[in-house]
Amino acid sequence: MKALKTVAVALGITLAALIVIPLAVLAGLFVWLKLTEEADEELLELDRDGA
């Protein structure tokens, strides 16, 4: 019975990791995109001022 409980816990942790890790990667990409988007907008504003 203890072995079955251990397998169930391991399976639950594995499934949670399969969900959490990709979500964390997507969140990091989203933040990176937002940060680089703001930097690109600043560069465009500088270009408009110079022209």
N, C-alpha and C positions, 0 to 999 in steps of 0.2 A: 504493500500500500504506500509506503514511504517513497519507493522508487517511482511509482505512478505520479505522486504529488510533485516530485522533483522534475520529472519530465514535463508535466503540465506547466510548472513555473518557468522552466527553460523555454518552452514553446511560447508562452505569453511574453517573456522578455524579448525573444527573437521577433515576434510579430510587432511588438511595440517599437523595436529598433527599426524594423523595415518601414514603419510609418513615420517615425520621428526624424530619422536621418535625412530622407529626401525633403521633408518639409523644412528642416533647418538649412539645407543647401539652397532651396528655392527662396527662402527668406533672405539669406545672404546675397544671392544674386539680385533680388529685388532692391535691397539697400544699396548695393554697388551700382545698380542701374540708376537709381535716384540720385546718388552722389555724383556720378559722372554726367548725368543729364544737367544738373545745376552748373557744373563746371563748363559744359559745352555752351550753355546759355550765356554765361559770363563772357566766354570768348567771342560769341556772336555779338554781344553788346559792345565789346571793345572794337570789333571790326567795323561796326556801324558808326561808332564815334570817330574812328580814324578816317573813314571814307568821305 
